[in-house]
Amino acid sequence: MSPKLKEALEIHRITSPINESDLIFVNKEGNPLDPDNIIKREFQPALRMAGLRTIRFHDLRHTYTSLLIAQGENIKFIQSQLGHASIQTTRDRYGHILPIPTAALGRGWISWCLGRRYWTYNYILETQPITMDLTLSVLPKIFY
């Protein structure tokens, strides 16, 4: 949490009505916010004012997760951010956008096997998925 966010939340807490549940965001009476009111009165108008298309509030959760994955965040960290009890839940839900580590493993193996000659055929590896067919077509050309 950034220092600015922490300060803003502390100010908000001090100026908010006291409530029994110790909630951070409450209505004027100190009761929990009504999700439908927030979406209709705050979220959707904010989207319109920003010139954005209408999305479900829950889509923000998926967007946040997708951004974490895109910047290479650790899957365990993502699991903890989402509150998933099992990492398998995170993998099942977001597996289609998780990077596939086997491609890097294949490139590392070929690089190790070929040493300096790997760079000669680097363009092949960058433009084609690593498969057994690719490996069999490249290796005979390198090992003479």
C-alpha positions in Angstrom: 0.0 0.0 0.0 1.4 3.4 -0.9 1.9 6.0 1.7 -0.6 8.3 -0.1 -3.3 5.6 -0.1 -2.6 4.8 3.6 -3.0 8.5 4.5 -6.2 8.8 2.4 -7.7 5.7 4.1 -6.8 7.0 7.6 -8.5 10.4 6.9 -11.5 8.6 5.5 -11.8 6.4 8.6 -11.6 9.4 10.9 -14.2 11.3 9.1 -16.6 8.4 8.5 -19.4 7.5 10.9 -18.6 5.0 13.6 -20.1 1.6 13.0 -20.3 -1.6 15.0 -18.7 -3.8 12.3 -15.7 -1.5 12.0 -16.4 -1.2 8.2 -14.3 1.2 6.2 -17.0 2.2 3.6 -20.4 2.9 5.1 -23.4 5.1 4.3 -24.3 8.3 6.2 -25.9 6.2 9.0 -22.9 4.0 9.4 -24.6 1.0 7.8 -23.0 -1.2 5.0 -23.2 0.2 1.5 -25.9 -1.2 -0.8 -24.0 -2.8 -3.8 -26.8 -2.0 -6.2 -26.8 1.7 -5.2 -23.1 1.9 -5.6 -23.2 0.4 -9.1 -26.1 2.4 -10.3 -25.2 5.8 -8.7 -21.4 5.7 -8.7 -19.8 3.1 -10.9 -21.9 3.2 -14.1 -22.0 7.1 -14.1 -18.2 7.1 -13.7 -17.8 4.7 -16.7 -20.0 7.0 -18.8 -18.1 10.1 -17.7 -14.8 8.5 -18.6 -16.2 7.4 -22.0 -15.8 3.7 -21.2 -18.1 1.0 -22.2 -20.4 -0.6 -19.6 -18.9 -3.5 -17.7 -19.9 -5.5 -14.7 -18.2 -4.4 -11.5 -16.8 -7.9 -11.1 -15.0 -7.5 -14.4 -12.6 -5.2 -12.5 -11.4 -8.3 -10.6 -10.6 -10.1 -13.8 -8.9 -7.1 -15.3 -6.7 -6.7 -12.2 -5.7 -10.4 -12.4 -5.0 -10.2 -16.1 -2.8 -7.2 -15.6 -0.9 -9.0 -12.8 -0.4 -12.0 -15.1 0.7 -9.8 -18.0 3.4 -8.2 -15.9 4.7 -11.6 -14.9 3.6 -11.6 -11.2 4.0 -14.9 -9.3 1.0 -17.2 -9.3 1.1 -17.6 -5.5 0.9 -13.8 -5.1 -2.1 -13.7 -7.5 -3.8 -16.5 -5.5 -3.3 -14.5 -2.3 -4.6 -11.3 -3.9 -7.8 -13.1 -5.1 -8.3 -14.9 -1.8 -8.4 -18.3 -3.4 -8.0 -21.1 -0.9 -6.2 -23.3 -3.5 -3.8 -22.3 -6.2 -5.6 -24.8 -8.4 -8.7 -22.5 -8.3 -6.5 -19.7 -9.6 -5.0 -21.9 -12.3 -8.4 -23.2 -13.3 -9.9 -19.8 -13.6 -6.9 -18.0 -15.3 -5.0 -20.8 -16.9 -5.9 -19.8 -20.4 -3.9 -16.6 -20.0 -1.0 -17.9 -17.9 2.3 -18.1 -19.7 3.4 -21.6 -20.7 6.8 -22.2 -19.1 7.5 -25.3 -21.2 8.4 -23.0 -24.2 11.1 -21.3 -22.3 12.3 -24.7 -21.0 12.6 -26.0 -24.6 14.5 -22.9 -25.7 16.9 -23.3 -22.7 17.4 -27.0 -23.6 18.2 -26.2 -27.2 20.4 -23.3 -26.3 22.4 -25.6 -23.9 22.7 -28.3 -26.5 23.7 -26.1 -29.3 25.9 -23.6 -27.5 27.1 -20.8 -29.8 25.4 -22.4 -32.8 22.0 -21.7 -31.2 22.3 -18.1 -32.3 22.5 -19.1 -35.9 19.1 -20.7 -35.7 17.6 -18.3 -33.2 15.2 -16.9 -35.9 13.7 -20.3 -36.3 13.0 -20.6 -32.6 11.5 -17.2 -32.4 9.1 -17.7 -35.3 8.0 -21.2 -34.7 6.7 -23.1 -31.7 9.2 -25.6 -30.3 8.0 -29.1 -31.3 9.7 -32.4 -31.8 9.5 -31.8 -35.5 11.4 -28.5 -35.2 14.0 -30.0 -33.0 14.5 -32.9 -35.4 14.8 -30.5 -38.4 17.3 -28.1 -36.7 19.6 -30.5 -34.9 20.8 -32.5 -38.0 21.8 -29.2 -39.6 23.9 -28.2 -36.6 25.6 -31.4 -35.6 27.5 -32.6 -38.6 
